[in-house]
Structures are given as structure tokens and as C-alpha cells.
């Protein structure tokens, strides 16, 4: 009987490890359109952001101005701020920041999360989180300009440039 329990435990453990590998493979093979579709439909199941690269930034920027509110998206587990919703465009911009943060091995990187949350705060002054269509437009413009000025260069040559450097905001 003890042998049977050990055998069942081992089979269960192996099957769980197999699922984890498949999720990892799914993240590596996910394209931008599928990612956005899954976010819009509340079907994105991973606990982490996809392993996108600089090659995906142009496609991600296509969604930067989307104001649809999403409620089912990966959250940074260390954040104490409960964000029950976020605009799709802001989340996509945070995903772009993830690409940059991974590339520079940012000190703020937790897994693939570039900061605690897909929301910005004042760079200077008191702690003040900012959101809304107007803020999203500012962040969107900053990323669009950053990419437009550099997209024909090697990503390694400009990955250290913070797209929000000329704004009064930073990721929270």
C-alpha cells in the first residue's frame, strides 16, 4: 500500500512539472495579437508576462491607446496594492517596459514584472499614483516617441534610455 501511495505521488509530481513546462513554452510562443486578445477576453492564464523581445514592441504599440478596462491580468505578487482593473493600453505599455527592464536587468525587475504595478506615480514629490485617459495619453506618447526615434537602431544601443525620462512620471 505504501508503494502505491509513493507511485501515485511521483506520477502526480511529474504531471505537475509537465504542466509548468507547457505554460513556459506557451509564453515563449505567444504572439502579441493572441496576448492582447486573451487580455481583452479575460483568458490570459499565466501568472507572468510573456517573454516578448524588442521585435514585439512595434506590434504592442498598436494597442497603446486602448481604453478598454481589463480585470483578469497577471499581477506582481510582491505588491500590496490590489489593482482589480487596468486599461488595456496601460497594461500593454507596462508590457513594453517589461521588455526593456529584462534587457537592462533592471534592479526593479521581479520575474518579468518591470515594477510593482501597471500604474505610474509622480517622479518627484509625495507618493501620488496617477491613472486615467489623460495620464495614459502622456505615457503612450512617451513610449511612441522613444520607439519612433530609435526603432531603426540596435535595441542594445537605446535600451537604457527611459521612455518616461522627459515626463514627470515613473512606473510604480
Buried (B, 14 or more C-beta within 10 A) or exposed (E): EEEEEEEEEEEEEEEEEEEEEEBEEEBEEBEBEBBBEBBBEEEBEBEBBBBBEBEBBEBBBEBBBBEEEBEBBBBBEEBEEEBEEBBBBBBBBBBBBBBBBBBBEBEEBBBBBBBBBBBBBBEEEEEEEBBEEEBBBBBBBBBBEBBEEBEEEEBEEBBEEBBBEEBEBBBB
